[in-house]
Amino acid sequence: MSEIKTDAERITLLEETIAYQAKTIDELSEQIAEQWKVVEQARAKLDRLTERFLSLEEASLEAPAITKPPHY
């Protein structure tokens, strides 16, 4: 048997639901902001590593060829 609720009870229930959902949205928003910081840090690190790799690759192309020492 379902309970008949008064308008005041229904409004209170709706207000509680809205408050809970607002809190959840705020928490999720904070988590997204934190994850975005992590993504940006990872992207910056990847950019630095890419630059370092390219400079090392360029330096290795400019290095003289490896030859046998004269005593061989």
CYANA upper distance limits for C-alpha pairs under 8 A (distance plus 0.5 A):
  5 LYS  CA      9 GLU  CA      6.40
  5 LYS  CA     10 ARG  CA      6.82
  6 THR  CA     10 ARG  CA      6.73
  7 ASP  CA     11 ILE  CA      6.57
  8 ALA  CA     12 THR  CA      6.60
  9 GLU  CA     13 LEU  CA      6.61
 10 ARG  CA     14 LEU  CA      6.65
 11 ILE  CA     15 GLU  CA      6.57
 12 THR  CA     16 GLU  CA      6.66
 13 LEU  CA     17 THR  CA      6.67
 14 LEU  CA     18 ILE  CA      6.59
 15 GLU  CA     19 ALA  CA      6.57
 16 GLU  CA     20 TYR  CA      6.65
 17 THR  CA     21 GLN  CA      6.64
 18 ILE  CA     22 ALA  CA      6.48
 19 ALA  CA     23 LYS  CA      6.70
 20 TYR  CA     24 THR  CA      6.71
 21 GLN  CA     25 ILE  CA      6.59
 22 ALA  CA     26 ASP  CA      6.71
 23 LYS  CA     27 GLU  CA      6.73
 24 THR  CA     28 LEU  CA      6.64
 25 ILE  CA     29 SER  CA      6.52
 26 ASP  CA     30 GLU  CA      6.75
 27 GLU  CA     31 GLN  CA      6.78
 28 LEU  CA     32 ILE  CA      6.64
 29 SER  CA     33 ALA  CA      6.73
 30 GLU  CA     34 GLU  CA      6.76
 31 GLN  CA     35 GLN  CA      6.62
 32 ILE  CA     36 TRP  CA      6.53
 33 ALA  CA     37 LYS  CA      6.92
 34 GLU  CA     38 VAL  CA      6.98
 35 GLN  CA     39 VAL  CA      6.67
 36 TRP  CA     40 GLU  CA      6.61
 37 LYS  CA     41 GLN  CA      6.65
 38 VAL  CA     42 ALA  CA      6.64
 39 VAL  CA     43 ARG  CA      6.55
 40 GLU  CA     44 ALA  CA      6.64
 41 GLN  CA     45 LYS  CA      6.66
 42 ALA  CA     46 LEU  CA      6.55
 43 ARG  CA     47 ASP  CA      6.67
 44 ALA  CA     48 ARG  CA      6.78
 45 LYS  CA     49 LEU  CA      6.63
 46 LEU  CA     50 THR  CA      6.48
 47 ASP  CA     51 GLU  CA      6.70
 48 ARG  CA     52 ARG  CA      6.67
 49 LEU  CA     53 PHE  CA      6.49
 50 THR  CA     54 LEU  CA      6.60
 51 GLU  CA     55 SER  CA      6.67
 52 ARG  CA     56 LEU  CA      6.63
 53 PHE  CA     57 GLU  CA      6.51
 54 LEU  CA     58 GLU  CA      6.52
 55 SER  CA     59 ALA  CA      6.57
 56 LEU  CA     60 SER  CA      6.62
 57 GLU  CA     61 LEU  CA      6.89
 58 GLU  CA     62 GLU  CA      7.02
 59 ALA  CA     63 ALA  CA      6.83
 68 LYS  CA     72 TYR  CA      7.01
